[in-house]
Amino acid sequence: MILRKSSDWHPADIIAALRKKGTTMAALSRKSGLNSSTLSNALTRAWPKGEWLIAECLGIHPSKIWPSRYFDKNTGALIDRKNKMRSNRARKDSEAEEPERHYYEAIILWKH
């Protein structure tokens, strides 16, 4: 059994690293098409999309910033969390289909 003993970066260290790159959490959030405060959610809770946006800005893999989120606690193996992200396109497609689905459900219920 391989156990990794490394801790996640402190949120202040992440913010400072972004500042050293010449940006802020709010600016990166807006640049990514999000509300200015949305990206800060990744500092306190697991959110793969936000973690990748921050890590890519810093030029490192998110596992360097949040090892507790990217390494299996029992085996120490790297966990692929990128596949847990939903693209904006997928979200928009599912939202676009939603009203139509409810419309047809209403017709079916009305006919019965």
N, C-alpha and C positions, 0 to 999 in steps of 0.2 A: 504494500500500500504506500503510495506516494502522497505525502501531505505538503501543501504549500503554505508557508508561513510568511505571508506578505499582506500588508494592509492597503486598503484603498486610499487614494489621495484624499486629503482634507479638501472640502469644498473651496476654502480660501486659496489653496494651492492651485486648484483648477482655474479659478478666476484670475489669479496672478499669472499663470502660464498663458492664458488668453490675452491678458493685457500686454505681456511681453511680445506676443505676436502682433500687437497693434490693434486688437479688437476687444470687444466686450461680449458678455453673454447676450445682452439685449441686441446688439448689432448682429451677431451671428444668428440669433433667432430670427430677426427680421429678414436677413439675407437668405435664410432657408425657407422663407415664406410662412413663418409662424408668428404668432403674437409675441411681442417683445419679452414677455416673462415666461413663455412656455418652456423654453429650453432649460430653464433653471430646475425644472422637475427632475431632470437626469442627475442632478447633484444629490438628491435625497432618496430617490427610488429608482428601481430598475426600469429603464425605458430604452431598448436597443437603438431606436432611431436617433434619439437625442444623444446617446453615448457615442454613436458613430459620427455624428455631426461634429461634436466637440473634439473627438480624437483625430478626425481627419484634418480639422483646422490646426491641431497641434502637431500633425505629422507623425502620429504614433497609433498603435493598435489600442482599442479601448481596454484590452486586458491589462495594459500597463497602468491605466488609471484606476480601474475597478477589478482587481484580480478576484475579489470575492464573487463577482457576477459572471466571470468568464472561465473559471476553473472549477472542475468538479471537486467537491470537498473530500470525497473518498479516494478518488484515483489521481487527482491532480491534472487530469486531462483537460485540454482546452475545449470549451463548449462553443459550438457554432451558434451564436445568437442572432446573426445577421438574417437568417431565414425567418425569424420571428417578426421582422419588420414588414409592415404593409406599405405598399407604395401609395402615393397620392392618387395615382390612376386607379388602382384597385378599389380604394375607398370611394372615389367619385363614381366608379362604375356600379358599386353596390348601392350607393345612395340613389343613383339614377334609376335603378331597377325597383327600388323599394316602393314608390308610390304606385307604379303600375301593378305590382303584385297585390297590394292592398285593394286596388280597384277591382281586380278580377276576383279576389276573395269575397268582396262585398256583393258582386253580381251573383256568384255561386250561392251565397247565403240567402240572397233575396229571392232567387228562383226556387229555393227549397222551402 
